[in-house]
Each structure stands twice: as structure tokens, then as C-alpha cells.
Amino acid sequence: MLSPLGAPDAPTPPGGPASAPAGLTLSRDELDPDSARVLDALPARGGAGTSTIAAEAGMDLYTVLRCLGLLAGCGFIERCDRGWRLRKPGG
């Protein structure tokens, strides 16, 4: 990772790419393992509540809540009337 010539080096956020600041987009390949599991646990259609996602992912609720915040901030998911859903491309 190089910064352009003359630009100060940006420090890596604690925890690596998964704790990237808001507004920074990550690819699915750059997600930490927990966030990837939460993303995979979301249904392909419709939405799911937080506890349902936690059970499907086999993870504790606190970790799922942290991951949902990251995934929403990166634009992978969004809130809906049923809880959380995958964000539609271009939407």
C-alpha cells in the first residue's frame, strides 16, 4: 500500500481493514471473517432480525451487531421493516 508522492502516509486503522472509517468502501474479500459470516447469514430475499442472523451465523449477538454496523457502513446491507437485508446493487 503506497500513498501518492508527496502525500503523508495514512496510518492503518486499528484492527485492519474491517474497522475502516465510515465512507470507505471495502470489497467482500477484505471483510474480516466474522463480518463475512454475518453477510453470508443474511437471506437472499427479504430481511431478517438480528437474533435470526446471529443464530444462522452461529455467533453471539454483540459480535453480530458490530458486524452489521460495519456492513451497513460499507454499503453491503441496509435496514428494512423486517430487520436487515442485502442492499440491492445500485440502490
Biopython code that builds the backbone (N, CA, C, O; Angstrom):
import numpy as np
from Bio.PDB.StructureBuilder import StructureBuilder

atoms = [
    (1, "MET", "N", (0.848, -1.165, 0.000)),
    (1, "MET", "CA", (0.000, 0.000, 0.000)),
    (1, "MET", "C", (0.893, 1.227, 0.000)),
    (1, "MET", "O", (1.654, 1.449, 0.942)),
    (2, "LEU", "N", (0.804, 2.002, -1.026)),
    (2, "LEU", "CA", (1.609, 3.200, -1.156)),
    (2, "LEU", "C", (0.714, 4.411, -1.280)),
    (2, "LEU", "O", (-0.367, 4.344, -1.866)),
    (3, "SER", "N", (1.169, 5.518, -0.723)),
    (3, "SER", "CA", (0.436, 6.764, -0.909)),
    (3, "SER", "C", (1.088, 7.518, -2.067)),
    (3, "SER", "O", (2.261, 7.295, -2.368)),
    (4, "PRO", "N", (0.341, 8.404, -2.713)),
    (4, "PRO", "CA", (0.934, 9.169, -3.814)),
    (4, "PRO", "C", (2.144, 9.974, -3.331)),
    (4, "PRO", "O", (2.230, 10.335, -2.157)),
    (5, "LEU", "N", (3.070, 10.248, -4.241)),
    (5, "LEU", "CA", (4.253, 11.020, -3.882)),
    (5, "LEU", "C", (3.854, 12.362, -3.281)),
    (5, "LEU", "O", (2.985, 13.057, -3.808)),
    (6, "GLY", "N", (4.485, 12.708, -2.198)),
    (6, "GLY", "CA", (4.227, 13.979, -1.545)),
    (6, "GLY", "C", (3.083, 13.941, -0.551)),
    (6, "GLY", "O", (2.927, 14.875, 0.235)),
    (7, "ALA", "N", (2.273, 12.881, -0.563)),
    (7, "ALA", "CA", (1.160, 12.764, 0.379)),
    (7, "ALA", "C", (1.656, 12.072, 1.645)),
    (7, "ALA", "O", (2.468, 11.150, 1.568)),
    (8, "PRO", "N", (1.174, 12.510, 2.813)),
    (8, "PRO", "CA", (1.595, 11.825, 4.035)),
    (8, "PRO", "C", (1.015, 10.415, 4.062)),
    (8, "PRO", "O", (-0.081, 10.164, 3.562)),
    (9, "ASP", "N", (1.779, 9.503, 4.658)),
    (9, "ASP", "CA", (1.295, 8.133, 4.783)),
    (9, "ASP", "C", (0.110, 8.106, 5.732)),
    (9, "ASP", "O", (0.144, 8.704, 6.808)),
    (10, "ALA", "N", (-0.943, 7.402, 5.319)),
    (10, "ALA", "CA", (-2.119, 7.260, 6.174)),
    (10, "ALA", "C", (-1.902, 6.073, 7.091)),
    (10, "ALA", "O", (-1.549, 4.990, 6.623)),
    (11, "PRO", "N", (-2.109, 6.256, 8.399)),
    (11, "PRO", "CA", (-1.935, 5.120, 9.304)),
    (11, "PRO", "C", (-3.039, 4.094, 9.080)),
    (11, "PRO", "O", (-4.167, 4.447, 8.737)),
    (12, "THR", "N", (-2.704, 2.823, 9.279)),
    (12, "THR", "CA", (-3.689, 1.765, 9.172)),
    (12, "THR", "C", (-4.572, 1.810, 10.405)),
    (12, "THR", "O", (-4.060, 1.874, 11.523)),
    (13, "PRO", "N", (-5.906, 1.779, 10.227)),
    (13, "PRO", "CA", (-6.770, 1.820, 11.398)),
    (13, "PRO", "C", (-6.573, 0.586, 12.270)),
    (13, "PRO", "O", (-6.288, -0.492, 11.748)),
    (14, "PRO", "N", (-6.719, 0.720, 13.605)),
    (14, "PRO", "CA", (-6.564, -0.437, 14.480)),
    (14, "PRO", "C", (-7.535, -1.532, 14.077)),
    (14, "PRO", "O", (-8.702, -1.255, 13.803)),
    (15, "GLY", "N", (-7.073, -2.757, 14.038)),
    (15, "GLY", "CA", (-7.944, -3.867, 13.678)),
    (15, "GLY", "C", (-7.948, -4.174, 12.200)),
    (15, "GLY", "O", (-8.625, -5.108, 11.770)),
    (16, "GLY", "N", (-7.208, -3.412, 11.405)),
    (16, "GLY", "CA", (-7.106, -3.676, 9.973)),
    (16, "GLY", "C", (-8.264, -3.113, 9.186)),
    (16, "GLY", "O", (-8.970, -2.231, 9.675)),
    (17, "PRO", "N", (-8.478, -3.604, 7.971)),
    (17, "PRO", "CA", (-9.489, -3.062, 7.081)),
    (17, "PRO", "C", (-10.906, -3.145, 7.624)),
    (17, "PRO", "O", (-11.744, -2.322, 7.255)),
    (18, "ALA", "N", (-11.200, -4.105, 8.482)),
    (18, "ALA", "CA", (-12.563, -4.269, 8.969)),
    (18, "ALA", "C", (-13.030, -3.101, 9.820)),
    (18, "ALA", "O", (-14.236, -2.892, 9.958)),
    (19, "SER", "N", (-12.114, -2.334, 10.393)),
    (19, "SER", "CA", (-12.525, -1.184, 11.190)),
    (19, "SER", "C", (-12.293, 0.106, 10.418)),
    (19, "SER", "O", (-11.944, 1.134, 10.998)),
    (20, "ALA", "N", (-12.485, 0.045, 9.128)),
    (20, "ALA", "CA", (-12.280, 1.202, 8.265)),
    (20, "ALA", "C", (-13.244, 2.317, 8.619)),
    (20, "ALA", "O", (-14.366, 2.048, 9.047)),
    (21, "PRO", "N", (-12.826, 3.570, 8.449)),
    (21, "PRO", "CA", (-13.695, 4.686, 8.771)),
    (21, "PRO", "C", (-14.907, 4.728, 7.863)),
    (21, "PRO", "O", (-14.884, 4.204, 6.750)),
    (22, "ALA", "N", (-15.974, 5.362, 8.356)),
    (22, "ALA", "CA", (-17.204, 5.479, 7.580)),
    (22, "ALA", "C", (-16.917, 6.155, 6.246)),
    (22, "ALA", "O", (-16.098, 7.072, 6.165)),
    (23, "GLY", "N", (-17.595, 5.695, 5.210)),
    (23, "GLY", "CA", (-17.407, 6.264, 3.890)),
    (23, "GLY", "C", (-16.385, 5.521, 3.055)),
    (23, "GLY", "O", (-16.321, 5.721, 1.842)),
    (24, "LEU", "N", (-15.583, 4.667, 3.677)),
    (24, "LEU", "CA", (-14.595, 3.890, 2.941)),
    (24, "LEU", "C", (-15.248, 2.582, 2.521)),
    (24, "LEU", "O", (-15.825, 1.877, 3.350)),
    (25, "THR", "N", (-15.161, 2.260, 1.255)),
    (25, "THR", "CA", (-15.774, 1.034, 0.781)),
    (25, "THR", "C", (-14.763, -0.095, 0.781)),
    (25, "THR", "O", (-13.598, 0.088, 0.428)),
    (26, "LEU", "N", (-15.223, -1.245, 1.175)),
    (26, "LEU", "CA", (-14.409, -2.447, 1.183)),
    (26, "LEU", "C", (-15.018, -3.440, 0.196)),
    (26, "LEU", "O", (-16.227, -3.438, -0.037)),
    (27, "SER", "N", (-14.177, -4.275, -0.370)),
    (27, "SER", "CA", (-14.711, -5.363, -1.187)),
    (27, "SER", "C", (-15.060, -6.509, -0.250)),
    (27, "SER", "O", (-14.615, -6.539, 0.897)),
    (28, "ARG", "N", (-15.840, -7.432, -0.731)),
    (28, "ARG", "CA", (-16.230, -8.577, 0.081)),
    (28, "ARG", "C", (-14.998, -9.368, 0.536)),
    (28, "ARG", "O", (-14.995, -9.936, 1.628)),
    (29, "ASP", "N", (-13.965, -9.404, -0.290)),
    (29, "ASP", "CA", (-12.739, -10.133, 0.045)),
    (29, "ASP", "C", (-11.956, -9.489, 1.184)),
    (29, "ASP", "O", (-11.140, -10.160, 1.816)),
    (30, "GLU", "N", (-12.180, -8.214, 1.461)),
    (30, "GLU", "CA", (-11.449, -7.500, 2.509)),
    (30, "GLU", "C", (-12.137, -7.563, 3.868)),
    (30, "GLU", "O", (-11.607, -7.047, 4.852)),
    (31, "LEU", "N", (-13.313, -8.188, 3.935)),
    (31, "LEU", "CA", (-14.033, -8.269, 5.202)),
    (31, "LEU", "C", (-13.335, -9.227, 6.157)),
    (31, "LEU", "O", (-12.726, -10.210, 5.736)),
    (32, "ASP", "N", (-13.432, -8.928, 7.445)),
    (32, "ASP", "CA", (-12.905, -9.853, 8.442)),
    (32, "ASP", "C", (-13.798, -11.099, 8.460)),
    (32, "ASP", "O", (-14.936, -11.040, 7.995)),
    (33, "PRO", "N", (-13.307, -12.214, 8.984)),
    (33, "PRO", "CA", (-14.081, -13.467, 8.951)),
    (33, "PRO", "C", (-15.466, -13.374, 9.605)),
    (33, "PRO", "O", (-16.426, -13.957, 9.102)),
    (34, "ASP", "N", (-15.572, -12.645, 10.723)),
    (34, "ASP", "CA", (-16.870, -12.515, 11.391)),
    (34, "ASP", "C", (-17.871, -11.772, 10.506)),
    (34, "ASP", "O", (-19.017, -12.201, 10.369)),
    (35, "SER", "N", (-17.446, -10.671, 9.913)),
    (35, "SER", "CA", (-18.349, -9.891, 9.054)),
    (35, "SER", "C", (-18.760, -10.692, 7.819)),
    (35, "SER", "O", (-19.901, -10.595, 7.368)),
    (36, "ALA", "N", (-17.845, -11.473, 7.279)),
    (36, "ALA", "CA", (-18.170, -12.315, 6.122)),
    (36, "ALA", "C", (-19.215, -13.361, 6.503)),
    (36, "ALA", "O", (-20.124, -13.641, 5.722)),
    (37, "ARG", "N", (-19.092, -13.940, 7.699)),
    (37, "ARG", "CA", (-20.080, -14.925, 8.162)),
    (37, "ARG", "C", (-21.450, -14.296, 8.341)),
    (37, "ARG", "O", (-22.465, -14.894, 7.985)),
    (38, "VAL", "N", (-21.482, -13.081, 8.897)),
    (38, "VAL", "CA", (-22.758, -12.381, 9.082)),
    (38, "VAL", "C", (-23.377, -12.071, 7.724)),
    (38, "VAL", "O", (-24.579, -12.256, 7.533)),
    (39, "LEU", "N", (-22.575, -11.607, 6.793)),
    (39, "LEU", "CA", (-23.084, -11.305, 5.456)),
    (39, "LEU", "C", (-23.653, -12.564, 4.799)),
    (39, "LEU", "O", (-24.706, -12.509, 4.163)),
    (40, "ASP", "N", (-22.968, -13.684, 4.948)),
    (40, "ASP", "CA", (-23.446, -14.951, 4.385)),
    (40, "ASP", "C", (-24.725, -15.442, 5.067)),
    (40, "ASP", "O", (-25.502, -16.182, 4.464)),
    (41, "ALA", "N", (-24.948, -15.036, 6.317)),
    (41, "ALA", "CA", (-26.124, -15.481, 7.059)),
    (41, "ALA", "C", (-27.393, -14.719, 6.673)),
    (41, "ALA", "O", (-28.496, -15.160, 6.995)),
    (42, "LEU", "N", (-27.253, -13.596, 5.996)),
    (42, "LEU", "CA", (-28.433, -12.840, 5.578)),
    (42, "LEU", "C", (-29.168, -13.579, 4.469)),
    (42, "LEU", "O", (-28.530, -14.136, 3.575)),
    (43, "PRO", "N", (-30.499, -13.595, 4.511)),
    (43, "PRO", "CA", (-31.242, -14.293, 3.464)),
    (43, "PRO", "C", (-31.091, -13.585, 2.121)),
    (43, "PRO", "O", (-30.900, -12.370, 2.062)),
    (44, "ALA", "N", (-31.182, -14.364, 1.046)),
    (44, "ALA", "CA", (-31.050, -13.801, -0.296)),
    (44, "ALA", "C", (-32.224, -12.886, -0.627)),
    (44, "ALA", "O", (-32.072, -11.927, -1.384)),
    (45, "ARG", "N", (-33.381, -13.175, -0.069)),
    (45, "ARG", "CA", (-34.573, -12.359, -0.311)),
    (45, "ARG", "C", (-35.185, -11.961, 1.021)),
    (45, "ARG", "O", (-35.102, -12.702, 2.000)),
    (46, "GLY", "N", (-35.796, -10.796, 1.051)),
    (46, "GLY", "CA", (-36.441, -10.339, 2.274)),
    (46, "GLY", "C", (-35.428, -9.856, 3.288)),
    (46, "GLY", "O", (-34.312, -9.476, 2.935)),
    (47, "GLY", "N", (-35.818, -9.871, 4.534)),
    (47, "GLY", "CA", (-34.945, -9.404, 5.601)),
    (47, "GLY", "C", (-34.954, -10.378, 6.757)),
    (47, "GLY", "O", (-35.717, -11.344, 6.764)),
    (48, "ALA", "N", (-34.105, -10.121, 7.732)),
    (48, "ALA", "CA", (-34.029, -10.969, 8.922)),
    (48, "ALA", "C", (-33.677, -10.101, 10.123)),
    (48, "ALA", "O", (-32.968, -9.102, 10.002)),
    (49, "GLY", "N", (-34.182, -10.499, 11.273)),
    (49, "GLY", "CA", (-33.870, -9.812, 12.516)),
    (49, "GLY", "C", (-32.476, -10.162, 13.006)),
    (49, "GLY", "O", (-31.873, -11.139, 12.564)),
    (50, "THR", "N", (-31.981, -9.359, 13.915)),
    (50, "THR", "CA", (-30.630, -9.527, 14.427)),
    (50, "THR", "C", (-30.423, -10.888, 15.089)),
    (50, "THR", "O", (-29.395, -11.530, 14.872)),
    (51, "SER", "N", (-31.389, -11.334, 15.894)),
    (51, "SER", "CA", (-31.227, -12.626, 16.575)),
    (51, "SER", "C", (-31.270, -13.788, 15.583)),
    (51, "SER", "O", (-30.588, -14.794, 15.777)),
    (52, "THR", "N", (-32.066, -13.654, 14.526)),
    (52, "THR", "CA", (-32.111, -14.684, 13.490)),
    (52, "THR", "C", (-30.779, -14.772, 12.763)),
    (52, "THR", "O", (-30.287, -15.866, 12.487)),
    (53, "ILE", "N", (-30.199, -13.624, 12.456)),
    (53, "ILE", "CA", (-28.894, -13.584, 11.786)),
    (53, "ILE", "C", (-27.830, -14.202, 12.686)),
    (53, "ILE", "O", (-26.982, -14.962, 12.219)),
    (54, "ALA", "N", (-27.874, -13.875, 13.976)),
    (54, "ALA", "CA", (-26.901, -14.419, 14.925)),
    (54, "ALA", "C", (-27.005, -15.944, 14.984)),
    (54, "ALA", "O", (-25.987, -16.636, 14.983)),
    (55, "ALA", "N", (-28.223, -16.463, 15.036)),
    (55, "ALA", "CA", (-28.406, -17.915, 15.089)),
    (55, "ALA", "C", (-27.924, -18.572, 13.801)),
    (55, "ALA", "O", (-27.267, -19.612, 13.839)),
    (56, "GLU", "N", (-28.247, -17.970, 12.670)),
    (56, "GLU", "CA", (-27.834, -18.524, 11.373)),
    (56, "GLU", "C", (-26.309, -18.515, 11.222)),
    (56, "GLU", "O", (-25.729, -19.447, 10.664)),
    (57, "ALA", "N", (-25.668, -17.456, 11.723)),
    (57, "ALA", "CA", (-24.211, -17.341, 11.626)),
    (57, "ALA", "C", (-23.494, -18.135, 12.713)),
    (57, "ALA", "O", (-22.293, -18.386, 12.614)),
    (58, "GLY", "N", (-24.241, -18.534, 13.761)),
    (58, "GLY", "CA", (-23.626, -19.261, 14.874)),
    (58, "GLY", "C", (-22.725, -18.364, 15.699)),
    (58, "GLY", "O", (-21.665, -18.787, 16.160)),
    (59, "MET", "N", (-23.159, -17.107, 15.885)),
    (59, "MET", "CA", (-22.331, -16.121, 16.590)),
    (59, "MET", "C", (-23.139, -15.443, 17.685)),
    (59, "MET", "O", (-24.369, -15.495, 17.683)),
    (60, "ASP", "N", (-22.434, -14.801, 18.627)),
    (60, "ASP", "CA", (-23.125, -14.083, 19.690)),
    (60, "ASP", "C", (-23.694, -12.762, 19.157)),
    (60, "ASP", "O", (-23.224, -12.222, 18.156)),
    (61, "LEU", "N", (-24.697, -12.270, 19.841)),
    (61, "LEU", "CA", (-25.426, -11.083, 19.404)),
    (61, "LEU", "C", (-24.535, -9.842, 19.338)),
    (61, "LEU", "O", (-24.655, -9.046, 18.407)),
    (62, "TYR", "N", (-23.649, -9.671, 20.314)),
    (62, "TYR", "CA", (-22.774, -8.498, 20.324)),
    (62, "TYR", "C", (-21.890, -8.457, 19.075)),
    (62, "TYR", "O", (-21.751, -7.405, 18.451)),
    (63, "THR", "N", (-21.304, -9.575, 18.713)),
    (63, "THR", "CA", (-20.446, -9.634, 17.530)),
    (63, "THR", "C", (-21.252, -9.348, 16.264)),
    (63, "THR", "O", (-20.790, -8.631, 15.376)),
    (64, "VAL", "N", (-22.458, -9.909, 16.186)),
    (64, "VAL", "CA", (-23.315, -9.681, 15.020)),
    (64, "VAL", "C", (-23.679, -8.198, 14.908)),
    (64, "VAL", "O", (-23.662, -7.639, 13.811)),
    (65, "LEU", "N", (-24.002, -7.572, 16.013)),
    (65, "LEU", "CA", (-24.335, -6.136, 15.983)),
    (65, "LEU", "C", (-23.153, -5.310, 15.477)),
    (65, "LEU", "O", (-23.334, -4.383, 14.687)),
    (66, "ARG", "N", (-21.949, -5.642, 15.930)),
    (66, "ARG", "CA", (-20.754, -4.939, 15.461)),
    (66, "ARG", "C", (-20.587, -5.116, 13.956)),
    (66, "ARG", "O", (-20.315, -4.159, 13.230)),
    (67, "CYS", "N", (-20.754, -6.344, 13.505)),
    (67, "CYS", "CA", (-20.590, -6.640, 12.077)),
    (67, "CYS", "C", (-21.672, -5.981, 11.232)),
    (67, "CYS", "O", (-21.389, -5.504, 10.133)),
    (68, "LEU", "N", (-22.897, -5.946, 11.723)),
    (68, "LEU", "CA", (-23.978, -5.304, 10.977)),
    (68, "LEU", "C", (-23.690, -3.818, 10.773)),
    (68, "LEU", "O", (-23.960, -3.268, 9.706)),
    (69, "GLY", "N", (-23.144, -3.177, 11.795)),
    (69, "GLY", "CA", (-22.777, -1.765, 11.662)),
    (69, "GLY", "C", (-21.724, -1.556, 10.592)),
    (69, "GLY", "O", (-21.827, -0.637, 9.779)),
    (70, "LEU", "N", (-20.706, -2.413, 10.594)),
    (70, "LEU", "CA", (-19.658, -2.320, 9.580)),
    (70, "LEU", "C", (-20.220, -2.570, 8.184)),
    (70, "LEU", "O", (-19.938, -1.818, 7.252)),
    (71, "LEU", "N", (-21.019, -3.632, 8.043)),
    (71, "LEU", "CA", (-21.575, -3.986, 6.739)),
    (71, "LEU", "C", (-22.507, -2.904, 6.207)),
    (71, "LEU", "O", (-22.524, -2.634, 5.006)),
    (72, "ALA", "N", (-23.278, -2.287, 7.093)),
    (72, "ALA", "CA", (-24.163, -1.195, 6.669)),
    (72, "ALA", "C", (-23.334, 0.023, 6.261)),
    (72, "ALA", "O", (-23.632, 0.675, 5.260)),
    (73, "GLY", "N", (-22.303, 0.322, 7.029)),
    (73, "GLY", "CA", (-21.440, 1.460, 6.716)),
    (73, "GLY", "C", (-20.704, 1.304, 5.396)),
    (73, "GLY", "O", (-20.401, 2.291, 4.725)),
    (74, "CYS", "N", (-20.419, 0.070, 5.029)),
    (74, "CYS", "CA", (-19.723, -0.206, 3.766)),
    (74, "CYS", "C", (-20.691, -0.382, 2.596)),
    (74, "CYS", "O", (-20.263, -0.550, 1.454)),
    (75, "GLY", "N", (-21.992, -0.343, 2.877)),
    (75, "GLY", "CA", (-22.978, -0.421, 1.805)),
    (75, "GLY", "C", (-23.387, -1.814, 1.381)),
    (75, "GLY", "O", (-24.036, -1.969, 0.347)),
    (76, "PHE", "N", (-23.026, -2.842, 2.153)),
    (76, "PHE", "CA", (-23.412, -4.213, 1.808)),
    (76, "PHE", "C", (-24.865, -4.513, 2.175)),
    (76, "PHE", "O", (-25.544, -5.264, 1.474)),
    (77, "ILE", "N", (-25.341, -3.921, 3.282)),
    (77, "ILE", "CA", (-26.679, -4.213, 3.790)),
    (77, "ILE", "C", (-27.388, -2.922, 4.158)),
    (77, "ILE", "O", (-26.781, -1.852, 4.195)),
    (78, "GLU", "N", (-28.711, -3.039, 4.436)),
    (78, "GLU", "CA", (-29.497, -1.886, 4.866)),
    (78, "GLU", "C", (-30.618, -2.365, 5.773)),
    (78, "GLU", "O", (-31.002, -3.534, 5.753)),
    (79, "ARG", "N", (-31.139, -1.427, 6.574)),
    (79, "ARG", "CA", (-32.266, -1.729, 7.451)),
    (79, "ARG", "C", (-33.524, -1.814, 6.601)),
    (79, "ARG", "O", (-33.647, -1.137, 5.580)),
    (80, "CYS", "N", (-34.447, -2.646, 7.033)),
    (80, "CYS", "CA", (-35.741, -2.744, 6.374)),
    (80, "CYS", "C", (-36.788, -3.029, 7.448)),
    (80, "CYS", "O", (-36.457, -3.161, 8.626)),
    (81, "ASP", "N", (-38.044, -3.121, 7.038)),
    (81, "ASP", "CA", (-39.100, -3.344, 8.021)),
    (81, "ASP", "C", (-38.997, -4.701, 8.718)),
    (81, "ASP", "O", (-39.581, -4.883, 9.786)),
    (82, "ARG", "N", (-38.272, -5.647, 8.141)),
    (82, "ARG", "CA", (-38.098, -6.973, 8.739)),
    (82, "ARG", "C", (-36.768, -7.102, 9.472)),
    (82, "ARG", "O", (-36.470, -8.177, 9.991)),
    (83, "GLY", "N", (-35.971, -6.064, 9.533)),
    (83, "GLY", "CA", (-34.671, -6.093, 10.217)),
    (83, "GLY", "C", (-33.560, -5.626, 9.302)),
    (83, "GLY", "O", (-33.382, -4.425, 9.101)),
    (84, "TRP", "N", (-32.811, -6.565, 8.745)),
    (84, "TRP", "CA", (-31.694, -6.271, 7.862)),
    (84, "TRP", "C", (-31.842, -7.047, 6.564)),
    (84, "TRP", "O", (-32.352, -8.168, 6.557)),
    (85, "ARG", "N", (-31.400, -6.454, 5.475)),
    (85, "ARG", "CA", (-31.429, -7.140, 4.182)),
    (85, "ARG", "C", (-30.201, -6.751, 3.379)),
    (85, "ARG", "O", (-29.550, -5.741, 3.644)),
    (86, "LEU", "N", (-29.904, -7.584, 2.390)),
    (86, "LEU", "CA", (-28.814, -7.251, 1.469)),
    (86, "LEU", "C", (-29.218, -6.027, 0.675)),
    (86, "LEU", "O", (-30.370, -5.892, 0.264)),
    (87, "ARG", "N", (-28.282, -5.157, 0.465)),
    (87, "ARG", "CA", (-28.558, -3.952, -0.309)),
    (87, "ARG", "C", (-28.523, -4.300, -1.790)),
    (87, "ARG", "O", (-27.621, -4.994, -2.259)),
    (88, "LYS", "N", (-29.505, -3.816, -2.507)),
    (88, "LYS", "CA", (-29.574, -4.092, -3.933)),
    (88, "LYS", "C", (-28.497, -3.301, -4.659)),
    (88, "LYS", "O", (-28.263, -2.137, -4.335)),
    (89, "PRO", "N", (-27.835, -3.920, -5.644)),
    (89, "PRO", "CA", (-26.806, -3.201, -6.412)),
    (89, "PRO", "C", (-27.404, -1.944, -7.052)),
    (89, "PRO", "O", (-28.480, -1.979, -7.649)),
    (90, "GLY", "N", (-26.686, -0.852, -6.911)),
    (90, "GLY", "CA", (-27.137, 0.412, -7.491)),
    (90, "GLY", "C", (-28.247, 1.062, -6.701)),
    (90, "GLY", "O", (-28.786, 2.078, -7.140)),
    (91, "GLY", "N", (-28.618, 0.511, -5.536)),
    (91, "GLY", "CA", (-29.748, 1.031, -4.782)),
    (91, "GLY", "C", (-29.383, 1.661, -3.564)),
    (91, "GLY", "O", (-30.249, 2.143, -2.834)),
]
sb = StructureBuilder()
sb.init_structure("model")
sb.init_model(0)
sb.init_chain("A")
sb.init_seg("    ")
for serial, (resi, resn, name, xyz) in enumerate(atoms, 1):
    if name == "N":
        sb.init_residue(resn, " ", resi, " ")
    sb.init_atom(name, np.array(xyz, "f"), 0.0, 1.0, " ", f" {name:<3s}", serial, name[0])
structure = sb.get_structure()
